[in-house]
Amino acid sequence: MINSKTQLMGLIGHPVEHSISANMHNAIYKALNLNYAYLNFDVKTDDLKKAIDGAKTLNVLGYNVTIPHKINVMKYLDEIDFMAKMIGAVNTIHFKEYQNDKTKTLCTKAIGYNTDGIGAVEAITEEINLKNKKVVVLGAGGASRAIAFQIAISGINELVILNRTDEKAKILSNECENKLTQLNKSNQSNKSNQSNKSNQLHTQNNSKIKEKIDFNENMIFKYGNLLNIEEELKNADVLINTTSVGLYPNINDKPLAIADMMHSDLVVNDIVYNPIDTGLLKEAKIAGAKTIPGTKMLIYQGAVSFNIWTGHDAPIDVMEKAVYKSRSQLKH
Ligand SMILES: NC(=O)c1ccc[n+]([C@@H]2O[C@H](COP(=O)([O-])OP(=O)(O)OC[C@H]3O[C@@H](n4cnc5c(N)ncnc54)[C@H](OP(=O)(O)O)[C@@H]3O)[C@@H](O)[C@H]2O)c1
């Protein structure tokens, strides 16, 4: 029930009316009896700074950020978590109170995170242990960036990024390899220089994000165009579609990979969640592969955001029910 102590969270984006994040988060608050409320805020790009400053003034606890603000919003934040910095986009903001040492007053700072990549990785690790696995990612857009950086620090052995525009796959793959190799070197020299201090690179103390770093320094980074899919899938363990192929209303478009290209030990994740059962997942089922729908990433990225704002673990089953209920109420 909303009362004088209710704290506010919300989604900022443009447009936001089709989002089901509010249903998912409000279902958590109800199930855990927490005095929070989550609303959708349609914010135009010119009003983005006002939305951040206003949240600080009004004691908003957190925002999720969606298209088109994930990159632009970064310039209005006080701190950015190192993974969000590496990815170059923010999808979660925590408005955190702190004591200003000079004025001895309570102030609020806006801290940016990216939970998209970790959401996808948590969804995939429900089905498969990623240690030493080969992962093929289709697409090199915004969602692919978040997933590529996060999955590359999840203990895997090989990351192959394939995209219609292969130049974009090359840029993302090279950036991932260079930044993570650099991070690994700094981590190692930090460890030897300050053996009993915490890792300086992890600027925020968010445990969910911090504990997930496992970079294999011999990891293979590859990239190419979509003609390479069949060859790369032969010995792959995981296939992730991050392209918008199959997204409503184009639900009958030919999937980028068909059953004949897959094998039964493959785990196939399509991050498109409208429809839930995409053409790619139907092909994966024909091949006898394990499938992970895009709703799982949506749920887990929301669960990590909730953890950042409140410190509580989110009830995944409650979120799942809320997502399926809202999806079934939508016309498409
Ligand atoms: N489950 C979740 O929580 C979640 C979260 C974020 C996004 N998503 C979904 O992920 C999808 C991508 O989002 P995004 O933000 O990454 O979009 P984006 O930045 O616009 O990237 C789109 C990607 O799809 C590729 N693509 C588009 N049409 C294609 C076609 N006909 N054939 C082959 N490739 C095609 C693009 O290739 P080019 O580079 O060649 O154009 C690019 O790699 C959307 O469907 C979105 O709804 C889901």
The ligand as an SDF file (V2000), in Angstrom:
LIG
                    3D

 48 52  0  0  0  0  0  0  0  0999 V2000
   15.7390   -9.9610  -23.1260 N   0  0  0  0  0  0  0  0  0  0  0  0
   16.1570   -8.7640  -22.7570 C   0  0  0  0  0  0  0  0  0  0  0  0
   16.1840   -8.4230  -21.5640 O   0  0  0  0  0  0  0  0  0  0  0  0
   16.6300   -7.8030  -23.8200 C   0  0  0  0  0  0  0  0  0  0  0  0
   17.4330   -6.7060  -23.4540 C   0  0  0  0  0  0  0  0  0  0  0  0
   17.8970   -5.8450  -24.4630 C   0  0  0  0  0  0  0  0  0  0  0  0
   17.5280   -6.0690  -25.7930 C   0  0  0  0  0  0  0  0  0  0  0  0
   16.7390   -7.1340  -26.0940 N   0  0  0  0  0  0  0  0  0  0  0  0
   16.3730   -7.4110  -27.5000 C   0  0  0  0  0  0  0  0  0  0  0  0
   17.5710   -7.5590  -28.2400 O   0  0  0  0  0  0  0  0  0  0  0  0
   17.3950   -7.1390  -29.5820 C   0  0  0  0  0  0  0  0  0  0  0  0
   18.5520   -6.2260  -29.9970 C   0  0  0  0  0  0  0  0  0  0  0  0
   18.5580   -5.0490  -29.2120 O   0  0  0  0  0  0  0  0  0  0  0  0
   19.7690   -3.9770  -29.3250 P   0  0  0  0  0  0  0  0  0  0  0  0
   19.4560   -2.9150  -28.3520 O   0  0  0  0  0  0  0  0  0  0  0  0
   21.0780   -4.6550  -29.2770 O   0  0  0  0  0  0  0  0  0  0  0  0
   19.5410   -3.4310  -30.8190 O   0  0  0  0  0  0  0  0  0  0  0  0
   20.6200   -2.7380  -31.7880 P   0  0  0  0  0  0  0  0  0  0  0  0
   21.6820   -2.0700  -31.0180 O   0  0  0  0  0  0  0  0  0  0  0  0
   19.8020   -1.9490  -32.7560 O   0  0  0  0  0  0  0  0  0  0  0  0
   21.3070   -3.9860  -32.5880 O   0  0  0  0  0  0  0  0  0  0  0  0
   20.5450   -4.7540  -33.4920 C   0  0  0  0  0  0  0  0  0  0  0  0
   21.3780   -5.9320  -33.9840 C   0  0  0  0  0  0  0  0  0  0  0  0
   20.5280   -6.7620  -34.7900 O   0  0  0  0  0  0  0  0  0  0  0  0
   21.1170   -6.9290  -36.0770 C   0  0  0  0  0  0  0  0  0  0  0  0
   20.0430   -7.0550  -37.0700 N   0  0  0  0  0  0  0  0  0  0  0  0
   18.9300   -6.2980  -37.1790 C   0  0  0  0  0  0  0  0  0  0  0  0
   18.1610   -6.7420  -38.1990 N   0  0  0  0  0  0  0  0  0  0  0  0
   18.8170   -7.7990  -38.7430 C   0  0  0  0  0  0  0  0  0  0  0  0
   18.5330   -8.6710  -39.8450 C   0  0  0  0  0  0  0  0  0  0  0  0
   17.4090   -8.5480  -40.5540 N   0  0  0  0  0  0  0  0  0  0  0  0
   19.4030   -9.6590  -40.1110 N   0  0  0  0  0  0  0  0  0  0  0  0
   20.5370   -9.8060  -39.3800 C   0  0  0  0  0  0  0  0  0  0  0  0
   20.8630   -9.0060  -38.3290 N   0  0  0  0  0  0  0  0  0  0  0  0
   20.0210   -8.0070  -38.0320 C   0  0  0  0  0  0  0  0  0  0  0  0
   21.9720   -5.7090  -36.2960 C   0  0  0  0  0  0  0  0  0  0  0  0
   22.9460   -5.9730  -37.2850 O   0  0  0  0  0  0  0  0  0  0  0  0
   23.6850   -4.7620  -38.0610 P   0  0  0  0  0  0  0  0  0  0  0  0
   24.7820   -4.2830  -37.1450 O   0  0  0  0  0  0  0  0  0  0  0  0
   24.2000   -5.3920  -39.3040 O   0  0  0  0  0  0  0  0  0  0  0  0
   22.6460   -3.7080  -38.3170 O   0  0  0  0  0  0  0  0  0  0  0  0
   22.5690   -5.5400  -34.8740 C   0  0  0  0  0  0  0  0  0  0  0  0
   23.6200   -6.4440  -34.6640 O   0  0  0  0  0  0  0  0  0  0  0  0
   16.0160   -6.4770  -29.6290 C   0  0  0  0  0  0  0  0  0  0  0  0
   15.1060   -7.3870  -30.1840 O   0  0  0  0  0  0  0  0  0  0  0  0
   15.6760   -6.2370  -28.1710 C   0  0  0  0  0  0  0  0  0  0  0  0
   14.2720   -6.2870  -27.9340 O   0  0  0  0  0  0  0  0  0  0  0  0
   16.2910   -8.0070  -25.1460 C   0  0  0  0  0  0  0  0  0  0  0  0
  1  2  1  0
  2  3  2  0
  2  4  1  0
  4  5  1  0
  4 48  2  0
  5  6  2  0
  6  7  1  0
  7  8  2  0
  8  9  1  0
  8 48  1  0
  9 10  1  0
  9 46  1  0
 10 11  1  0
 11 12  1  0
 11 44  1  0
 12 13  1  0
 13 14  1  0
 14 15  2  0
 14 16  1  0
 14 17  1  0
 17 18  1  0
 18 19  2  0
 18 20  1  0
 18 21  1  0
 21 22  1  0
 22 23  1  0
 23 24  1  0
 23 42  1  0
 24 25  1  0
 25 26  1  0
 25 36  1  0
 26 27  1  0
 26 35  1  0
 27 28  2  0
 28 29  1  0
 29 30  1  0
 29 35  2  0
 30 31  1  0
 30 32  2  0
 32 33  1  0
 33 34  2  0
 34 35  1  0
 36 37  1  0
 36 42  1  0
 37 38  1  0
 38 39  2  0
 38 40  1  0
 38 41  1  0
 42 43  1  0
 44 45  1  0
 44 46  1  0
 46 47  1  0
M  CHG  2   8   1  16  -1
M  END
$$$$
